[in-house]
Amino acid sequence: MSEILRVDYRMLSPYVRYVHEVELPAGSRLPKRHIYDYEFIYVLKGSGTIWIEERSYAIRSGDLVHIRPHLVNEMLIADEAPMLCFAVHFDYVFLGEGLEFSPYSVYLGRKTEGAESTGESWLGNRPTVVLAEMEIPEKMQPLAAQQFYEVFRELRHCFEESRTDAPLRLKTLLLQLIGLIHSELMSKEGVRIGHSHADLVLDAITYMEAHFTERISSGLLAKRAALTPKYFGTIFRQATGQSVADYLLRLRMEDAKRLLRLRKYSVQEIAEIIGIGDLYYFSKLFKRVEGIPPKRYADSISWLERGNE
């Protein structure tokens, strides 16, 4: 089983490996195959059925399919009409040259039963990088169909061009696509739309936003919801992709940055205002989240403002 690595939005740096637009004949069947990176399939016209492991989904025009690495999948196209779709192979971060592979030799023209058939068994050990803050379903039908189509169309055009900036443009477009998916799946607070406990989690977030300068624990929020701390913590992570502690830290650090930009308070005063108190611990947390100490952040803001005067 491959190693699983979790990345949040700060670490997200997608790498597009292959993009194409393909028409699949009516009644055709794509045989079982393994893929070793992620794949988005966006259906433009036609219909059919896709199997991912033991799960099957009816798909039609406007559907987005998201296939994770190392899963067996196959597709059957309906008899009535061909299926036209975009397909994008990618990783959420570039894993390095040692784990890179050519989609032309691994995927194209192969009735793949697995990497072992081409002597590339190492592909089965490629790590799987997952998004920590959003779980994309295997099949969804986006509401913003035109925006999705335009991004996929630009991905195809960019991939087919030979410009030297193509990798950068592909990365930008895939980030735009992930942003569109986030808008379809998550509320502005970062809670999964349609989650069975969305209202409960939103209530907890509202309380955290109003009281983040105070001492807040998962136990306190669980008590407000009449749940055990363990169960509440599980629900919160499922709905937001983050722990209560991480969400609370983000709220505090965003307010700390706001106060630093005002240049009215010392770093010690800000640490106390946002409810952390201890200067050393606050500085350590701020650097972990922002990459620089709070004093340097404030200095950089001052320098940028002077440069714009």
Helices and strands as residue ranges (DSSP letters): E 4-7, E 15-24, E 29-34, E 38-45, E 47-52, E 55-60, E 64-67, E 72-77, E 83-91, G 97-99, H 103-106, G 115-118, G 121-125, E 128-131, E 139-140, H 145-160, H 166-185, H 198-211, H 218-224, H 229-240, H 244-262, H 267-273, H 279-290, H 294-307
